[in-house]
């Protein structure tokens, strides 16, 4: 970035070595990464998964279970056109759903315990409200994607539903309208995935690590994608391919794919965002209050106990 100053009556440009302008608000420093850094992130993500595999599967078991439920719902209620969009839509919600995985990787990196219970510390993060806000935005993108996919199918085939799975497969794979649907659907889905990747590739990790706001985190993520277009495009392709591979065996492979990608995203964030030279002290997380099981379900509503006091 160039900054300007007045010298000898003329306006001149000066580029600082760190790429920032004097007096400007300094944001996180974005590094340039290579494709080899993606392999390193995946390798470190796999190592994290091997270190705590049972905890990661517990955190992510909702993915294969949800996939099976969706498959049953689609088969039973003749909404087969939404099966693939629903499965593909997992990628839009994955960055938010992996919050616990980022926390486990962060704790292992710092030499702290990394268990399923410790991963719940993310809910006590000072920036959890910002994470929830960005997660709501991703949920809105997911709902919009499903509605768009349904509209595309209706525009091509109308409101007539397939009689069964073979009939649906024949209609999609052996007709010109089916091939047009595949091309249009994948093209629109790519745009949704691209938006999600650009605004969230490092957003949640930096909110967890530095307690930034959602807007600053998204801007940082967009800067990271703009600084590394080829590696980020390759990362998006890797994520898509792994999610497809994990979805094939009745979605059960997602119990491994999701945690590995979640851990790897944390390590990718560490590579893309340079450490702070003069880190500001972060607000301490509130102490974890352990409550007896006899208080359940009142434990779920702590504000009511405070109001009664």
PyMOL commands that set and color helices and strands:
alter all, ss='L'
color gray80, all
select helices_A, chain A and resi 35-51+53-77+81-88+90-97+99-109+116-124+128-157+165-173+176-200+203-210+214-227+229-248+254-272+293-295+298-300+302-308
alter helices_A, ss='H'
color red, helices_A
select strands_A, chain A and resi 2-7+10-15
alter strands_A, ss='S'
color yellow, strands_A
deselect
rebuild
show_as cartoon
